[in-house]
Amino acid sequence: MNSPGSSIDEPRAIRRLDTRSPTFETEFAALSAGSMASVAEVERGVREIIDAIRQRGDDALVECANRFDGVDCAAVADLALDRGGLSDAWESLPRAQRRALEEAAQRIERYHRAQLRASWSYTDELGNELGQRVTPLDRVGVYVPGGQAAYPSTVLMTMLPAAVAGVTDIVAVMPCAGAPNPLALAALHRAGVGEAYAVGGAHAVAALAFGTETIRPVDKIVGPGGAWVTEAKRQVFGQTGIDLIAGPSEILIVADGTAPVDWMVYDLFSQAEHDALAQSLLLCPDETYLERIAGRIEALLPGMARRDIIARSLADRGALIHTRSLAEAVALANDAAPEHLELAVADPQPLLDQVRHAGAIFLGHHAPEVMGDYVAGPSHVLPTYGTARFASPLGVDDFQKRSSVIALSSEGASALAQTASVLARGEGLEAHALAAEARR
Protein backbone atom coordinates (compact mmCIF):
# COMPACT_ATOMS: atom_id res chain seq x y z
CA MET A 1 0.00 0.00 0.00
CA ASN A 2 1.50 3.33 -1.04
CA SER A 3 1.71 6.17 1.40
CA PRO A 4 -0.77 9.05 1.21
CA GLY A 5 0.25 11.73 -1.21
CA SER A 6 1.57 9.38 -3.89
CA SER A 7 -0.17 7.67 -6.78
CA ILE A 8 -0.02 3.90 -6.82
CA ASP A 9 1.73 3.00 -10.04
CA GLU A 10 2.39 -0.74 -9.86
CA PRO A 11 0.60 -2.72 -12.61
CA ARG A 12 -3.07 -3.25 -11.79
CA ALA A 13 -6.34 -3.98 -13.59
CA ILE A 14 -7.34 -0.39 -12.77
CA ARG A 15 -5.15 2.55 -11.84
CA ARG A 16 -5.07 4.06 -8.37
CA LEU A 17 -4.94 7.78 -7.74
CA ASP A 18 -4.76 9.86 -4.58
CA THR A 19 -5.93 13.46 -4.28
CA ARG A 20 -3.00 14.10 -1.94
CA SER A 21 -0.54 13.51 -4.75
CA PRO A 22 1.08 16.65 -6.21
CA THR A 23 0.38 15.24 -9.69
CA PHE A 24 -3.26 14.35 -9.04
CA GLU A 25 -4.85 17.29 -10.85
CA THR A 26 -2.86 16.54 -13.99
CA GLU A 27 -3.68 12.82 -13.81
CA PHE A 28 -7.38 13.46 -13.21
CA ALA A 29 -7.55 15.98 -16.06
CA ALA A 30 -5.88 13.45 -18.38
CA LEU A 31 -8.57 10.90 -17.57
CA SER A 32 -11.27 13.37 -18.56
CA ALA A 33 -9.43 14.58 -21.65
CA GLY A 34 -9.36 11.09 -23.08
CA SER A 35 -13.14 10.83 -23.15
CA MET A 36 -13.79 12.27 -26.60
CA ALA A 37 -12.42 10.82 -29.80
CA SER A 38 -10.75 13.39 -32.00
CA VAL A 39 -13.28 14.87 -34.39
CA ALA A 40 -10.45 15.47 -36.88
CA GLU A 41 -10.02 11.71 -37.33
CA VAL A 42 -13.49 11.24 -38.79
CA GLU A 43 -14.63 14.70 -39.89
CA ARG A 44 -13.51 14.40 -43.52
CA GLY A 45 -14.95 10.91 -43.99
CA VAL A 46 -18.28 11.94 -42.49
CA ARG A 47 -18.46 15.02 -44.69
CA GLU A 48 -17.86 12.92 -47.81
CA ILE A 49 -20.67 10.55 -46.81
CA ILE A 50 -23.07 13.41 -46.11
CA ASP A 51 -22.26 15.03 -49.44
CA ALA A 52 -22.86 11.74 -51.25
CA ILE A 53 -26.26 11.25 -49.60
CA ARG A 54 -27.28 14.84 -50.38
CA GLN A 55 -26.27 14.53 -54.02
CA ARG A 56 -27.29 10.96 -54.86
CA GLY A 57 -29.91 10.01 -52.29
CA ASP A 58 -31.00 6.38 -52.35
CA ASP A 59 -28.12 5.22 -54.55
CA ALA A 60 -25.50 6.58 -52.15
CA LEU A 61 -27.38 5.21 -49.13
CA VAL A 62 -27.42 1.71 -50.65
CA GLU A 63 -23.70 1.92 -51.47
CA CYS A 64 -22.85 3.01 -47.93
CA ALA A 65 -25.07 0.36 -46.37
CA ASN A 66 -23.40 -2.38 -48.41
CA ARG A 67 -19.94 -1.01 -47.63
CA PHE A 68 -20.26 -0.15 -43.95
CA ASP A 69 -23.18 -2.15 -42.55
CA GLY A 70 -22.27 -5.58 -43.87
CA VAL A 71 -25.47 -6.01 -45.87
CA ASP A 72 -26.15 -6.88 -49.50
CA CYS A 73 -29.05 -4.85 -50.85
CA ALA A 74 -30.04 -3.36 -54.19
CA ALA A 75 -32.49 -0.70 -52.99
CA VAL A 76 -33.42 1.21 -49.84
CA ALA A 77 -36.66 -0.77 -49.79
CA ASP A 78 -34.53 -3.85 -49.05
CA LEU A 79 -33.41 -2.16 -45.82
CA ALA A 80 -36.93 -1.47 -44.58
CA LEU A 81 -38.06 -3.46 -41.56
CA ASP A 82 -41.58 -4.64 -42.29
CA ARG A 83 -44.11 -3.63 -39.64
CA GLY A 84 -45.67 -7.07 -39.87
CA GLY A 85 -42.28 -8.53 -39.04
CA LEU A 86 -42.01 -6.24 -36.01
CA SER A 87 -45.41 -7.44 -34.81
CA ASP A 88 -44.36 -11.05 -35.34
CA ALA A 89 -41.19 -10.43 -33.33
CA TRP A 90 -43.30 -9.10 -30.45
CA GLU A 91 -45.66 -12.07 -30.53
CA SER A 92 -42.79 -14.55 -30.80
CA LEU A 93 -40.82 -13.26 -27.83
CA PRO A 94 -40.47 -15.55 -24.83
CA ARG A 95 -43.04 -14.52 -22.24
CA ALA A 96 -40.43 -13.26 -19.77
CA GLN A 97 -38.85 -10.95 -22.35
CA ARG A 98 -42.19 -9.57 -23.51
CA ARG A 99 -43.23 -8.96 -19.91
CA ALA A 100 -39.92 -7.20 -19.20
CA LEU A 101 -40.27 -4.95 -22.25
CA GLU A 102 -43.83 -4.09 -21.30
CA GLU A 103 -42.97 -3.26 -17.70
CA ALA A 104 -40.05 -1.08 -18.79
CA ALA A 105 -42.21 0.66 -21.40
CA GLN A 106 -44.97 1.45 -18.92
CA ARG A 107 -42.50 2.89 -16.41
CA ILE A 108 -40.82 5.03 -19.08
CA GLU A 109 -44.20 6.33 -20.28
CA ARG A 110 -45.34 7.13 -16.74
CA TYR A 111 -42.16 9.05 -15.94
CA HIS A 112 -42.26 11.10 -19.11
CA ARG A 113 -45.97 11.93 -18.84
CA ALA A 114 -44.99 13.86 -15.71
CA GLN A 115 -42.70 16.03 -17.88
CA LEU A 116 -45.43 17.22 -20.24
CA ARG A 117 -45.84 20.98 -20.51
CA ALA A 118 -49.15 22.66 -21.20
CA SER A 119 -49.82 25.80 -23.20
CA TRP A 120 -50.62 28.86 -21.07
CA SER A 121 -51.64 32.49 -21.37
CA TYR A 122 -52.55 35.52 -19.29
CA THR A 123 -54.17 38.91 -19.90
CA ASP A 124 -52.30 41.97 -18.66
CA GLU A 125 -53.71 45.26 -17.34
CA LEU A 126 -53.96 46.70 -20.90
CA GLY A 127 -56.09 43.83 -22.17
CA ASN A 128 -53.21 42.18 -24.06
CA GLU A 129 -53.22 38.40 -24.19
CA LEU A 130 -49.72 36.91 -23.87
CA GLY A 131 -48.89 33.26 -23.70
CA GLN A 132 -47.03 30.22 -24.90
CA ARG A 133 -48.26 27.47 -27.18
CA VAL A 134 -46.64 24.04 -26.80
CA THR A 135 -46.77 21.71 -29.81
CA PRO A 136 -45.01 18.45 -30.70
CA LEU A 137 -42.49 18.08 -33.50
CA ASP A 138 -43.91 16.67 -36.72
CA ARG A 139 -41.34 13.99 -37.59
CA VAL A 140 -38.49 12.57 -35.53
CA GLY A 141 -35.64 10.23 -36.44
CA VAL A 142 -34.32 7.81 -33.80
CA TYR A 143 -30.85 6.32 -34.08
CA VAL A 144 -30.58 2.95 -32.33
CA PRO A 145 -26.95 1.78 -31.99
CA GLY A 146 -26.11 -1.76 -32.99
CA GLY A 147 -22.35 -2.11 -33.20
CA GLN A 148 -20.97 -3.73 -30.05
CA ALA A 149 -24.39 -5.03 -28.99
CA ALA A 150 -28.13 -4.70 -29.65
CA TYR A 151 -29.97 -2.06 -27.62
CA PRO A 152 -33.74 -2.62 -27.45
CA SER A 153 -33.67 -0.50 -24.30
CA THR A 154 -32.57 2.49 -26.40
CA VAL A 155 -35.60 1.99 -28.64
CA LEU A 156 -37.89 2.48 -25.64
CA MET A 157 -35.80 5.25 -24.06
CA THR A 158 -35.89 7.39 -27.22
CA MET A 159 -39.19 6.61 -28.93
CA LEU A 160 -41.50 6.55 -25.92
CA PRO A 161 -40.66 10.10 -24.72
CA ALA A 162 -41.33 11.25 -28.30
CA ALA A 163 -44.67 9.46 -28.37
CA VAL A 164 -45.65 10.89 -24.98
CA ALA A 165 -44.80 14.35 -26.31
CA GLY A 166 -47.28 13.83 -29.13
CA VAL A 167 -44.96 13.03 -32.05
CA THR A 168 -46.94 10.80 -34.39
CA ASP A 169 -44.35 10.27 -37.16
CA ILE A 170 -41.27 8.46 -35.88
CA VAL A 171 -38.68 6.75 -38.07
CA ALA A 172 -35.93 4.53 -36.66
CA VAL A 173 -32.58 3.51 -38.13
CA MET A 174 -30.67 0.60 -36.64
CA PRO A 175 -27.58 -1.14 -38.07
CA CYS A 176 -28.27 -4.87 -38.35
CA ALA A 177 -25.32 -6.80 -39.76
CA GLY A 178 -26.80 -10.26 -40.11
CA ALA A 179 -30.20 -11.07 -38.63
CA PRO A 180 -31.82 -8.22 -36.65
CA ASN A 181 -32.07 -8.74 -32.91
CA PRO A 182 -35.60 -10.05 -32.14
CA LEU A 183 -35.82 -8.12 -28.87
CA ALA A 184 -34.95 -4.86 -30.66
CA LEU A 185 -37.58 -5.57 -33.32
CA ALA A 186 -40.16 -6.25 -30.62
CA ALA A 187 -39.21 -3.01 -28.88
CA LEU A 188 -39.79 -1.10 -32.12
CA HIS A 189 -43.27 -2.63 -32.29
CA ARG A 190 -44.07 -1.79 -28.65
CA ALA A 191 -42.86 1.78 -29.09
CA GLY A 192 -45.08 2.26 -32.14
CA VAL A 193 -42.49 3.07 -34.79
CA GLY A 194 -43.85 4.36 -38.10
CA GLU A 195 -40.89 3.40 -40.29
CA ALA A 196 -37.71 1.47 -39.53
CA TYR A 197 -34.63 0.73 -41.59
CA ALA A 198 -31.74 -1.68 -41.03
CA VAL A 199 -29.07 0.91 -41.65
CA GLY A 200 -26.67 2.80 -39.42
CA GLY A 201 -23.63 5.03 -39.36
CA ALA A 202 -23.12 8.52 -40.71
CA HIS A 203 -25.06 7.62 -43.87
CA ALA A 204 -28.19 6.87 -41.84
CA VAL A 205 -27.88 10.21 -40.05
CA ALA A 206 -27.45 12.02 -43.37
CA ALA A 207 -30.50 10.27 -44.84
CA LEU A 208 -32.61 11.35 -41.86
CA ALA A 209 -31.35 14.93 -42.04
CA PHE A 210 -31.53 15.59 -45.79
CA GLY A 211 -33.88 12.87 -46.98
CA THR A 212 -33.59 10.58 -49.99
CA GLU A 213 -36.08 9.45 -52.60
CA THR A 214 -37.37 6.88 -50.09
CA ILE A 215 -36.78 8.42 -46.66
CA ARG A 216 -38.33 11.81 -45.92
CA PRO A 217 -36.22 14.21 -43.83
CA VAL A 218 -36.96 14.60 -40.12
CA ASP A 219 -37.17 17.62 -37.84
CA LYS A 220 -34.86 16.17 -35.21
CA ILE A 221 -32.48 13.22 -34.78
CA VAL A 222 -32.03 11.64 -31.35
CA GLY A 223 -30.18 8.66 -29.97
CA PRO A 224 -26.58 7.68 -29.20
CA GLY A 225 -23.97 6.25 -31.55
CA GLY A 226 -20.26 5.85 -32.14
CA ALA A 227 -17.74 8.46 -33.25
CA TRP A 228 -18.96 8.59 -36.87
CA VAL A 229 -22.61 8.92 -35.86
CA THR A 230 -21.73 11.60 -33.30
CA GLU A 231 -19.74 13.58 -35.86
CA ALA A 232 -22.52 13.20 -38.42
CA LYS A 233 -25.05 14.61 -35.96
CA ARG A 234 -22.75 17.52 -35.31
CA GLN A 235 -22.40 18.26 -39.02
CA VAL A 236 -26.12 18.07 -39.85
CA PHE A 237 -27.18 20.26 -36.93
CA GLY A 238 -28.91 23.29 -38.38
CA GLN A 239 -30.39 21.31 -41.23
CA THR A 240 -32.18 19.35 -38.53
CA GLY A 241 -32.25 19.39 -34.75
CA ILE A 242 -30.28 16.96 -32.60
CA ASP A 243 -30.58 15.94 -28.98
CA LEU A 244 -26.96 16.04 -27.85
CA ILE A 245 -23.44 14.94 -28.77
CA ALA A 246 -23.35 11.60 -26.98
CA GLY A 247 -20.20 9.59 -26.42
CA PRO A 248 -18.90 6.52 -24.59
CA SER A 249 -20.66 5.65 -21.36
CA GLU A 250 -19.41 7.09 -18.07
CA ILE A 251 -19.98 6.26 -14.42
CA LEU A 252 -18.57 7.99 -11.38
CA ILE A 253 -19.26 6.40 -7.99
CA VAL A 254 -18.85 8.28 -4.74
CA ALA A 255 -18.61 5.64 -2.00
CA ASP A 256 -18.25 5.77 1.76
CA GLY A 257 -17.19 2.14 2.22
CA THR A 258 -20.54 0.84 3.46
CA ALA A 259 -21.79 -0.85 0.26
CA PRO A 260 -20.89 -4.49 -0.43
CA VAL A 261 -17.64 -4.50 -2.38
CA ASP A 262 -18.89 -6.80 -5.13
CA TRP A 263 -21.83 -4.47 -5.80
CA MET A 264 -19.42 -1.65 -6.53
CA VAL A 265 -17.24 -3.85 -8.74
CA TYR A 266 -20.20 -4.95 -10.85
CA ASP A 267 -21.37 -1.34 -11.15
CA LEU A 268 -17.93 -0.40 -12.50
CA PHE A 269 -17.97 -3.39 -14.86
CA SER A 270 -21.46 -2.53 -16.12
CA GLN A 271 -20.20 0.61 -17.79
CA ALA A 272 -16.80 -0.71 -18.82
CA GLU A 273 -18.36 -3.58 -20.77
CA HIS A 274 -20.08 -1.15 -23.16
CA ASP A 275 -16.93 -0.05 -24.91
CA ALA A 276 -13.15 0.14 -24.42
CA LEU A 277 -13.59 3.94 -24.40
CA ALA A 278 -16.15 3.85 -21.56
CA GLN A 279 -15.09 5.29 -18.23
CA SER A 280 -15.56 3.88 -14.71
CA LEU A 281 -14.36 5.89 -11.71
CA LEU A 282 -14.84 5.28 -7.99
CA LEU A 283 -13.96 7.88 -5.38
CA CYS A 284 -13.76 7.08 -1.67
CA PRO A 285 -11.98 8.41 1.44
CA ASP A 286 -11.50 4.85 2.82
CA GLU A 287 -8.21 3.50 1.41
CA THR A 288 -8.76 0.01 2.83
CA TYR A 289 -12.10 -0.18 1.01
CA LEU A 290 -10.39 0.82 -2.24
CA GLU A 291 -7.84 -1.96 -1.73
CA ARG A 292 -10.66 -4.46 -1.33
CA ILE A 293 -12.34 -3.22 -4.50
CA ALA A 294 -9.06 -3.46 -6.44
CA GLY A 295 -8.64 -7.03 -5.25
CA ARG A 296 -12.17 -8.04 -6.21
CA ILE A 297 -11.79 -6.45 -9.66
CA GLU A 298 -8.82 -8.71 -10.31
CA ALA A 299 -10.66 -11.74 -8.90
CA LEU A 300 -13.96 -11.22 -10.76
CA LEU A 301 -12.72 -9.91 -14.10
CA PRO A 302 -11.56 -13.27 -15.56
CA GLY A 303 -15.08 -14.68 -15.24
CA MET A 304 -16.81 -11.87 -17.16
CA ALA A 305 -18.13 -12.65 -20.64
CA ARG A 306 -16.89 -9.29 -21.99
CA ARG A 307 -13.70 -9.33 -19.91
CA ASP A 308 -11.42 -8.11 -22.72
CA ILE A 309 -13.50 -4.96 -23.26
CA ILE A 310 -13.83 -4.40 -19.51
CA ALA A 311 -10.12 -4.85 -18.94
CA ARG A 312 -9.21 -2.40 -21.69
CA SER A 313 -11.69 0.19 -20.45
CA LEU A 314 -10.56 -0.05 -16.83
CA ALA A 315 -6.88 0.00 -17.73
CA ASP A 316 -7.12 2.94 -20.13
CA ARG A 317 -9.82 5.11 -18.61
CA GLY A 318 -10.76 3.74 -15.19
CA ALA A 319 -9.50 4.71 -11.74
CA LEU A 320 -10.00 4.16 -8.03
CA ILE A 321 -9.39 7.51 -6.35
CA HIS A 322 -8.55 7.99 -2.69
CA THR A 323 -10.04 11.29 -1.52
CA ARG A 324 -9.63 13.25 1.68
CA SER A 325 -13.38 13.28 2.31
CA LEU A 326 -16.77 12.62 0.75
CA ALA A 327 -17.15 16.37 0.22
CA GLU A 328 -13.97 16.38 -1.87
CA ALA A 329 -15.26 13.39 -3.83
CA VAL A 330 -18.48 15.25 -4.69
CA ALA A 331 -16.48 18.35 -5.66
CA LEU A 332 -14.47 16.22 -8.10
CA ALA A 333 -17.72 14.72 -9.41
CA ASN A 334 -18.97 18.23 -10.12
CA ASP A 335 -15.75 18.96 -12.01
CA ALA A 336 -16.20 15.79 -14.09
CA ALA A 337 -19.96 16.33 -14.67
CA PRO A 338 -20.44 12.61 -15.34
CA GLU A 339 -23.16 10.96 -17.35
CA HIS A 340 -24.02 8.66 -14.41
CA LEU A 341 -23.30 9.52 -10.77
CA GLU A 342 -23.85 6.95 -8.03
CA LEU A 343 -23.89 8.21 -4.45
CA ALA A 344 -23.20 4.80 -2.90
CA VAL A 345 -23.30 6.01 0.69
CA ALA A 346 -25.37 5.21 3.74
CA ASP A 347 -27.03 8.66 3.77
CA PRO A 348 -27.01 10.12 0.24
CA GLN A 349 -29.34 13.10 0.74
CA PRO A 350 -26.76 15.51 2.21
CA LEU A 351 -24.42 14.73 -0.69
CA LEU A 352 -27.22 15.13 -3.24
CA ASP A 353 -27.65 18.70 -2.08
CA GLN A 354 -24.00 19.33 -3.07
CA VAL A 355 -24.29 17.86 -6.59
CA ARG A 356 -24.50 20.45 -9.36
CA HIS A 357 -23.55 18.56 -12.52
CA ALA A 358 -24.60 15.04 -13.49
CA GLY A 359 -26.77 13.47 -16.17
CA ALA A 360 -28.47 11.02 -13.81
CA ILE A 361 -27.98 10.63 -10.06
CA PHE A 362 -28.49 7.30 -8.28
CA LEU A 363 -28.99 7.43 -4.53
CA GLY A 364 -27.90 4.81 -2.02
CA HIS A 365 -26.84 1.19 -2.23
CA HIS A 366 -30.00 -0.14 -3.89
CA ALA A 367 -30.04 2.19 -6.91
CA PRO A 368 -27.38 0.92 -9.30
CA GLU A 369 -26.95 2.66 -12.63
CA VAL A 370 -28.15 -0.44 -14.47
CA MET A 371 -31.70 0.21 -13.24
CA GLY A 372 -31.57 3.53 -15.08
CA ASP A 373 -30.42 1.75 -18.22
CA TYR A 374 -33.52 -0.38 -18.40
CA VAL A 375 -36.47 0.10 -16.12
CA ALA A 376 -36.38 2.95 -13.58
CA GLY A 377 -38.23 5.33 -15.89
CA PRO A 378 -36.05 8.30 -16.96
CA SER A 379 -34.47 8.06 -20.40
CA HIS A 380 -30.97 6.62 -20.40
CA VAL A 381 -29.88 8.99 -23.20
CA LEU A 382 -27.76 11.37 -21.14
CA PRO A 383 -25.12 14.08 -21.61
CA THR A 384 -21.52 12.86 -21.71
CA TYR A 385 -18.06 14.46 -22.16
CA GLY A 386 -18.76 16.73 -19.17
CA THR A 387 -21.69 18.36 -20.99
CA ALA A 388 -23.92 17.73 -17.97
CA ARG A 389 -22.63 21.16 -16.97
CA PHE A 390 -25.19 22.61 -19.38
CA ALA A 391 -27.15 19.75 -20.95
CA SER A 392 -29.99 17.56 -19.69
CA PRO A 393 -31.23 14.01 -20.22
CA LEU A 394 -33.38 13.25 -23.24
CA GLY A 395 -37.00 13.91 -22.35
CA VAL A 396 -40.35 15.20 -23.49
CA ASP A 397 -38.93 18.73 -23.89
CA ASP A 398 -36.74 17.45 -26.72
CA PHE A 399 -39.83 16.58 -28.75
CA GLN A 400 -41.91 19.69 -28.10
CA LYS A 401 -41.41 23.26 -29.22
CA ARG A 402 -42.76 26.48 -27.76
CA SER A 403 -44.31 29.36 -29.69
CA SER A 404 -44.89 32.76 -28.13
CA VAL A 405 -48.45 34.02 -28.55
CA ILE A 406 -49.07 37.80 -28.60
CA ALA A 407 -52.53 39.34 -29.05
CA LEU A 408 -52.62 43.10 -28.38
CA SER A 409 -55.76 45.08 -27.75
CA SER A 410 -56.20 48.50 -29.40
CA GLU A 411 -55.55 50.15 -26.05
CA GLY A 412 -52.56 47.93 -25.41
CA ALA A 413 -50.96 48.57 -28.80
CA SER A 414 -51.40 52.31 -28.37
CA ALA A 415 -49.90 52.25 -24.88
CA LEU A 416 -46.86 50.18 -25.91
CA ALA A 417 -46.18 51.97 -29.21
CA GLN A 418 -44.27 54.88 -27.67
CA THR A 419 -41.89 52.58 -25.79
CA ALA A 420 -41.33 50.43 -28.88
CA SER A 421 -40.73 53.54 -30.99
CA VAL A 422 -38.14 54.97 -28.62
CA LEU A 423 -36.22 51.70 -28.54
CA ALA A 424 -36.43 51.22 -32.32
CA ARG A 425 -35.15 54.72 -33.08
CA GLY A 426 -32.40 54.17 -30.52
CA GLU A 427 -31.31 51.21 -32.64
CA GLY A 428 -31.50 53.26 -35.82
CA LEU A 429 -34.41 51.22 -37.26
CA GLU A 430 -36.88 53.79 -38.59
CA ALA A 431 -39.33 51.34 -40.19
CA HIS A 432 -39.61 49.52 -36.88
CA ALA A 433 -40.46 52.79 -35.17
CA LEU A 434 -43.02 53.78 -37.83
CA ALA A 435 -44.74 50.37 -37.63
CA ALA A 436 -45.16 50.88 -33.87
CA GLU A 437 -46.20 54.54 -34.16
CA ALA A 438 -48.90 53.65 -36.72
CA ARG A 439 -50.73 51.79 -33.93
CA ARG A 440 -50.93 54.79 -31.58
Sequence and secondary structure as in RCSB ss.txt:
>XXXX:A:sequence
MNSPGSSIDEPRAIRRLDTRSPTFETEFAALSAGSMASVAEVERGVREIIDAIRQRGDDALVECANRFDGVDCAA
VADLALDRGGLSDAWESLPRAQRRALEEAAQRIERYHRAQLRASWSYTDELGNELGQRVTPLDRVGVYVPGGQAA
YPSTVLMTMLPAAVAGVTDIVAVMPCAGAPNPLALAALHRAGVGEAYAVGGAHAVAALAFGTETIRPVDKIVGPG
GAWVTEAKRQVFGQTGIDLIAGPSEILIVADGTAPVDWMVYDLFSQAEHDALAQSLLLCPDETYLERIAGRIEAL
LPGMARRDIIARSLADRGALIHTRSLAEAVALANDAAPEHLELAVADPQPLLDQVRHAGAIFLGHHAPEVMGDYV
AGPSHVLPTYGTARFASPLGVDDFQKRSSVIALSSEGASALAQTASVLARGEGLEAHALAAEARR
>XXXX:A:secstr
   TTS B S  SSEEEETTSTTHHHHHHHHHHTTS  THHHHHHHHHHHHHHHHHHHHHHHHHHHHHS    SS
GGGGB  HHHHHHHHHHS HHHHHHHHHHHHHHHHHHHTT    EEEE TTS EEEEEEEE SEEEEE   SSS 
 HHHHHHHHHHHHHHT  EEEEE   SSS  HHHHHHHHHHT SEEES  HHHHHHHHHH  SSS   SEEE   
 HHHHHHHHHHBTTBEES    S EEEEEE S S HHHHHHHHHHHHTT TT EEEEEES HHHHHHHHHHHHHH
GGG TTHHHHHHHHHHH EEEE S HHHHHHHHHHH  SEEEEESS  HHHHTT    SEEEESTT  HHHHHHT
SSS S    TTGGGT   S GGGGEEEEEEEE  HHHHHHHHHHHHHHHHHTT HHHHHHHHTT 
